[in-house]
Amino acid sequence: MLAGPGAPAGIVSCFERNDVVTVSFDDAVTRTELIDDLITIETHFVPTAENEPFDDEEAAQLAQVGLADPVLDASRHLERHQVGLE
């Protein structure tokens, strides 16, 4: 999420080595709080590759907590609206 085409506009670089991730970003473009929030989401709410993927309802429940959005539900998953991901 912090590297590649989906990264926030201010990200300059993102490197991972073992358990250390180094992120360089332009704080005039991207707020520090956004980077911090994205790291929290990735480390606490995104499953690692060896885990079973979450079903839609479980992912929605985790997103409700992480995003403090009590009305968020599985119908709001963007992935459901992407071609070829079903």
C-alpha positions as a Markdown table, in Angstrom:
| # | Residue | x | y | z |
|---|---|---|---|---|
| 1 | Met | 0.0 | 0.0 | 0.0 |
| 2 | Leu | 3.0 | 2.3 | 0.5 |
| 3 | Ala | 4.7 | 1.3 | -2.7 |
| 4 | Gly | 3.7 | 1.0 | -6.4 |
| 5 | Pro | 0.9 | 2.7 | -8.3 |
| 6 | Gly | -1.6 | 2.7 | -5.4 |
| 7 | Ala | 0.7 | 4.5 | -3.0 |
| 8 | Pro | -0.2 | 8.0 | -1.8 |
| 9 | Ala | 1.1 | 10.8 | -4.0 |
| 10 | Gly | 3.8 | 12.0 | -1.6 |
| 11 | Ile | 5.6 | 8.7 | -1.2 |
| 12 | Val | 9.1 | 8.9 | -2.5 |
| 13 | Ser | 10.2 | 5.4 | -1.7 |
| 14 | Cys | 9.3 | 2.4 | 0.4 |
| 15 | Phe | 11.7 | -0.5 | 1.2 |
| 16 | Glu | 11.2 | -3.6 | 3.3 |
| 17 | Arg | 14.0 | -5.6 | 4.7 |
| 18 | Asn | 13.3 | -8.4 | 7.1 |
| 19 | Asp | 11.0 | -6.8 | 9.7 |
| 20 | Val | 12.0 | -3.2 | 9.0 |
| 21 | Val | 10.1 | -0.9 | 6.6 |
| 22 | Thr | 11.6 | 2.4 | 5.5 |
| 23 | Val | 9.3 | 5.0 | 4.0 |
| 24 | Ser | 10.4 | 8.3 | 2.6 |
| 25 | Phe | 7.7 | 10.8 | 1.8 |
| 26 | Asp | 7.2 | 14.5 | 1.1 |
| 27 | Asp | 5.3 | 15.8 | 4.1 |
| 28 | Ala | 4.2 | 18.8 | 2.1 |
| 29 | Val | 2.1 | 16.4 | -0.1 |
| 30 | Thr | 1.2 | 13.6 | 2.3 |
| 31 | Arg | 0.4 | 14.1 | 6.0 |
| 32 | Thr | 2.5 | 12.1 | 8.5 |
| 33 | Glu | -0.8 | 10.9 | 10.1 |
| 34 | Leu | -1.8 | 9.2 | 6.9 |
| 35 | Ile | 1.4 | 7.3 | 6.7 |
| 36 | Asp | 1.0 | 6.2 | 10.3 |
| 37 | Asp | -2.6 | 5.2 | 9.7 |
| 38 | Leu | -1.7 | 3.1 | 6.6 |
| 39 | Ile | 1.1 | 1.3 | 8.5 |
| 40 | Thr | -1.3 | 0.5 | 11.3 |
| 41 | Ile | -3.9 | -0.8 | 8.9 |
| 42 | Glu | -1.3 | -2.9 | 7.0 |
| 43 | Thr | 0.2 | -4.4 | 10.2 |
| 44 | His | -3.1 | -5.0 | 12.2 |
| 45 | Phe | -5.9 | -5.5 | 9.7 |
| 46 | Val | -4.4 | -6.9 | 6.5 |
| 47 | Pro | -3.8 | -10.7 | 6.6 |
| 48 | Thr | -0.4 | -12.0 | 5.7 |
| 49 | Ala | 0.0 | -14.3 | 2.7 |
| 50 | Glu | 0.0 | -17.5 | 4.7 |
| 51 | Asn | -3.3 | -16.8 | 6.4 |
| 52 | Glu | -6.7 | -17.7 | 5.0 |
| 53 | Pro | -8.3 | -14.7 | 3.4 |
| 54 | Phe | -11.0 | -13.0 | 5.3 |
| 55 | Asp | -14.6 | -13.4 | 4.1 |
| 56 | Asp | -16.4 | -10.2 | 3.2 |
| 57 | Glu | -18.3 | -9.9 | 6.5 |
| 58 | Glu | -15.2 | -10.4 | 8.7 |
| 59 | Ala | -13.2 | -7.9 | 6.6 |
| 60 | Ala | -16.0 | -5.4 | 7.0 |
| 61 | Gln | -16.1 | -5.9 | 10.8 |
| 62 | Leu | -12.3 | -5.3 | 11.0 |
| 63 | Ala | -12.7 | -2.2 | 8.8 |
| 64 | Gln | -15.5 | -0.9 | 11.0 |
| 65 | Val | -13.1 | -1.0 | 14.0 |
| 66 | Gly | -10.0 | 0.3 | 12.2 |
| 67 | Leu | -11.8 | 3.1 | 10.4 |
| 68 | Ala | -14.2 | 3.9 | 13.2 |
| 69 | Asp | -17.1 | 3.6 | 10.8 |
| 70 | Pro | -20.0 | 1.7 | 12.5 |
| 71 | Val | -22.1 | 1.6 | 9.4 |
| 72 | Leu | -19.5 | 0.1 | 7.1 |
| 73 | Asp | -20.6 | -3.3 | 5.8 |
| 74 | Ala | -19.6 | -5.8 | 3.1 |
| 75 | Ser | -21.7 | -4.1 | 0.4 |
| 76 | Arg | -19.2 | -1.2 | 0.5 |
| 77 | His | -16.2 | -3.3 | -0.5 |
| 78 | Leu | -14.6 | -1.7 | -3.5 |
| 79 | Glu | -13.2 | -5.1 | -4.6 |
| 80 | Arg | -16.7 | -6.3 | -5.3 |
| 81 | His | -17.0 | -3.7 | -8.0 |
| 82 | Gln | -13.7 | -4.5 | -9.7 |
| 83 | Val | -13.8 | -6.6 | -12.9 |
| 84 | Gly | -12.2 | -10.0 | -12.6 |
| 85 | Leu | -11.9 | -10.2 | -8.8 |
| 86 | Glu | -15.0 | -12.3 | -8.2 |
